[in-house]
Amino acid sequence: MKRAVIIANGKMENSPQVASTIREAELIIAADGGVHNCDALGVQPDVIIGDLDSMGQDEVRRRQAAGVVVARYPTHKDETDLELALQFALKDEAREVVIIGALGARWDMTIANVLLTAHARFREVKIRILDGTQELALLRPGEHLRLRNRAGDQISLIPLAGDAYGITTHGLEYPLNNETLRFGSPRGVSNVIIQAQAEVFFTEGLLLCISDKRGK
């Protein structure tokens, strides 16, 4: 399964998890201004994609001379640069994508970037958003989340697009047993992993899982 990393233009917190994820990537894509986050990480992307409004022509030519593929799109377009990067990864047969730098710079883009992971077009792609020690992953019905060797870490379960049903958890301080989390309710926030392996299952809805490896 091909693994891709997309580096976006939001605020970015580095961590050992971020560094190891980048090392293991088979494809690194910078979503336009994400190229500057690449520089901060000391990473040369394989692809830069977007309208390139965050880059000057000299920088574009320098990247191309270094062998980077540059995919330029019009400024007036329907897709965000991150969406274009996800489409590129999908066409390149990536089935696991980690997005770095997708949060924090602007609230509208932060919310849009999180919800983009729920787009039906990317249903067959396992997408995670990584921000320092925090990781966001969207679960669809029938999928489950398995977390190993992370006792003491925090996890939050937040329903999207309506209520989430049939939620059962193992290895969490506040367990759920075939229960419902209501859309808009913070009930699933700030649970704690108490075993070496924790699991989350559910049957209906969309569930955003946010884990934090910093623990309590």
Backbone hydrogen bonds, N-H to C=O, Kabsch-Sander energy under -0.5 kcal/mol:
donor,donor_aa,acceptor,acceptor_aa,energy
2,K,93,E,-0.6
4,A,96,E,-2.8
5,V,27,L,-2.9
6,I,98,V,-2.7
7,I,29,I,-3.1
8,A,6,I,-0.6
8,A,100,I,-3.4
10,G,101,G,-3.3
11,K,103,L,-1.1
14,N,12,M,-0.5
19,A,15,S,-2.4
20,S,16,P,-2.5
21,T,17,Q,-2.1
22,I,18,V,-2.1
23,R,19,A,-2.1
24,E,20,S,-1.6
25,A,21,T,-0.5
25,A,22,I,-1.1
26,E,3,R,-2.5
27,L,3,R,-0.9
29,I,5,V,-3.0
30,A,47,V,-3.1
31,A,7,I,-2.3
31,A,29,I,-0.6
32,D,30,A,-1.3
32,D,49,I,-1.7
34,G,31,A,-2.0
35,V,32,D,-2.2
36,H,33,G,-1.9
37,N,33,G,-0.6
38,C,34,G,-2.0
39,D,35,V,-1.9
40,A,36,H,-1.8
41,L,37,N,-1.6
42,G,38,C,-0.8
42,G,39,D,-0.9
43,V,38,C,-2.9
46,D,28,I,-2.2
47,V,28,I,-1.7
48,I,69,V,-2.7
49,I,30,A,-2.5
50,G,71,A,-1.9
55,M,52,L,-1.3
60,V,56,G,-2.2
61,R,57,Q,-2.5
62,R,58,D,-2.2
63,R,59,E,-2.5
64,Q,60,V,-2.4
65,A,61,R,-2.4
66,A,62,R,-1.1
67,G,64,Q,-1.8
68,V,63,R,-2.2
69,V,46,D,-2.5
71,A,48,I,-3.1
71,A,69,V,-0.6
72,R,70,V,-0.7
73,Y,50,G,-2.2
77,K,75,T,-1.0
84,L,80,T,-2.1
85,A,81,D,-2.1
86,L,82,L,-2.3
87,Q,83,E,-2.4
88,F,84,L,-2.3
89,A,85,A,-2.4
90,L,86,L,-2.3
91,K,87,Q,-2.4
92,D,88,F,-1.8
93,E,90,L,-1.7
94,A,89,A,-2.7
95,R,2,K,-2.0
96,E,2,K,-1.5
97,V,126,K,-3.0
98,V,4,A,-2.3
99,I,128,R,-3.1
100,I,6,I,-3.0
101,G,130,L,-0.7
103,L,11,K,-0.6
110,T,106,R,-2.6
111,I,107,W,-2.6
112,A,108,D,-2.2
113,N,109,M,-2.9
114,V,110,T,-2.1
115,L,111,I,-2.5
116,L,112,A,-1.8
117,T,113,N,-0.7
117,T,114,V,-1.0
118,A,115,L,-1.9
119,H,116,L,-1.8
122,F,119,H,-1.7
123,R,120,A,-1.6
125,V,122,F,-1.6
126,K,95,R,-2.3
127,I,125,V,-0.8
128,R,97,V,-2.4
129,I,136,L,-2.7
130,L,99,I,-3.0
130,L,128,R,-0.5
131,D,134,Q,-3.1
132,G,13,E,-1.2
134,Q,131,D,-2.4
135,E,211,S,-2.6
136,L,129,I,-3.0
137,A,209,C,-2.3
138,L,127,I,-0.7
139,L,207,L,-3.0
142,G,202,F,-1.7
143,E,140,R,-2.3
145,L,200,V,-2.0
147,L,198,A,-3.1
149,N,196,A,-4.4
152,G,193,I,-3.5
153,D,150,R,-2.2
154,Q,212,D,-1.7
155,I,191,N,-2.2
156,S,210,I,-2.7
157,L,188,G,-2.4
158,I,156,S,-0.5
158,I,208,L,-2.8
160,L,206,L,-2.4
164,A,181,L,-2.4
165,Y,204,E,-2.7
167,I,179,E,-3.2
168,T,201,F,-2.5
169,T,176,L,-2.6
170,H,199,E,-2.3
173,E,192,V,-2.9
179,E,167,I,-2.5
181,L,164,A,-2.3
182,R,180,T,-0.5
185,S,182,R,-2.1
189,V,186,P,-2.0
191,N,155,I,-2.6
193,I,153,D,-2.9
194,I,171,G,-2.7
195,Q,171,G,-0.9
198,A,147,L,-3.1
199,E,170,H,-2.1
200,V,145,L,-2.1
201,F,168,T,-2.8
202,F,143,E,-0.7
203,T,165,Y,-2.2
204,E,165,Y,-1.4
206,L,160,L,-0.8
207,L,139,L,-2.2
208,L,158,I,-3.2
209,C,137,A,-3.1
209,C,207,L,-0.6
210,I,156,S,-2.7
210,I,208,L,-0.5
211,S,135,E,-2.6
211,S,209,C,-0.5
212,D,154,Q,-2.5
213,K,133,T,-2.3
215,G,212,D,-1.3
216,K,152,G,-0.6
